[in-house]
Amino acid sequence: MGVTLFALDQDVEGNAVVGDHVHLFESENCIINMPEGKMAVLQGLEDYIVVEAHGILMVVKKNHEQRIKGYLKEIKKKDPGYFDQ
């Protein structure tokens, strides 16, 4: 994924946010990356990565970050037509 928590500024709850329209409530220690113009309202998350890129929304526990490449590989096999668009 390439985004680490320590490379981004964090709020008082330890959340690192990329995106102008991200609103967090009762959430701690998350990494959020939303594209320009996209709004996200997130409540009650702790230790999650939330990323939207190329029309794909991914929500993964931070301690499973190393599995993201495998998840994408599996999804490409199950839904190859999506990636041909």
PLY file of the C-alpha trace (Angstrom):
ply
format ascii 1.0
element vertex 85
property float x
property float y
property float z
element edge 84
property int vertex1
property int vertex2
end_header
0.00 0.00 0.00
2.89 2.35 0.62
1.21 4.59 3.21
2.49 4.22 6.72
0.97 5.74 9.80
4.25 7.36 10.79
4.62 9.25 7.50
1.30 11.11 7.99
0.18 13.67 10.53
-2.13 12.23 13.17
-5.05 13.76 15.06
-5.41 13.48 18.85
-7.01 10.02 18.45
-4.06 8.76 16.41
-5.92 8.82 13.07
-3.94 9.66 9.92
-6.16 11.09 7.19
-5.61 11.89 3.53
-8.66 13.55 2.00
-10.49 16.84 2.39
-13.90 15.42 3.27
-13.22 12.68 5.82
-15.24 12.87 9.03
-14.35 10.52 11.88
-16.42 9.91 14.99
-15.35 7.71 17.90
-12.52 6.27 15.80
-8.91 5.67 16.84
-5.59 4.73 15.26
-6.90 4.49 11.70
-5.35 5.31 8.34
-7.87 6.85 5.96
-7.10 7.73 2.32
-9.98 9.04 0.22
-9.72 10.58 -3.25
-10.34 14.26 -3.88
-14.03 15.10 -3.91
-15.09 11.92 -2.09
-16.71 12.18 1.33
-16.42 9.54 4.03
-18.23 9.45 7.37
-16.76 6.78 9.62
-17.81 5.88 13.15
-16.52 3.41 15.69
-13.42 2.19 13.88
-10.26 1.23 15.73
-7.03 0.18 14.03
-8.39 0.09 10.47
-7.09 1.09 7.06
-9.77 2.62 4.84
-8.71 3.40 1.27
-10.57 4.17 -1.93
-8.63 4.08 -5.18
-9.58 3.25 -8.76
-13.23 2.81 -7.75
-12.39 0.22 -5.11
-13.17 0.75 -1.43
-11.01 -1.34 0.88
-11.51 -1.61 4.65
-8.90 -3.78 6.36
-7.67 -4.18 9.93
-4.23 -2.59 10.24
-2.72 -5.82 11.54
-3.75 -7.47 8.21
-2.07 -4.86 6.00
0.35 -7.45 4.63
-2.63 -9.36 3.16
-3.84 -6.50 0.93
-1.83 -7.57 -2.15
-3.17 -11.10 -1.79
-6.75 -9.82 -1.46
-6.36 -7.78 -4.66
-4.87 -10.74 -6.51
-7.79 -12.94 -5.45
-10.36 -10.29 -6.41
-8.79 -9.93 -9.86
-9.33 -13.66 -10.37
-12.93 -13.59 -9.11
-13.97 -10.40 -10.90
-11.60 -9.90 -13.86
-14.12 -7.89 -15.88
-14.03 -5.07 -13.36
-10.35 -4.45 -14.03
-10.82 -4.45 -17.81
-13.01 -1.32 -17.66
0 1
1 2
2 3
3 4
4 5
5 6
6 7
7 8
8 9
9 10
10 11
11 12
12 13
13 14
14 15
15 16
16 17
17 18
18 19
19 20
20 21
21 22
22 23
23 24
24 25
25 26
26 27
27 28
28 29
29 30
30 31
31 32
32 33
33 34
34 35
35 36
36 37
37 38
38 39
39 40
40 41
41 42
42 43
43 44
44 45
45 46
46 47
47 48
48 49
49 50
50 51
51 52
52 53
53 54
54 55
55 56
56 57
57 58
58 59
59 60
60 61
61 62
62 63
63 64
64 65
65 66
66 67
67 68
68 69
69 70
70 71
71 72
72 73
73 74
74 75
75 76
76 77
77 78
78 79
79 80
80 81
81 82
82 83
83 84
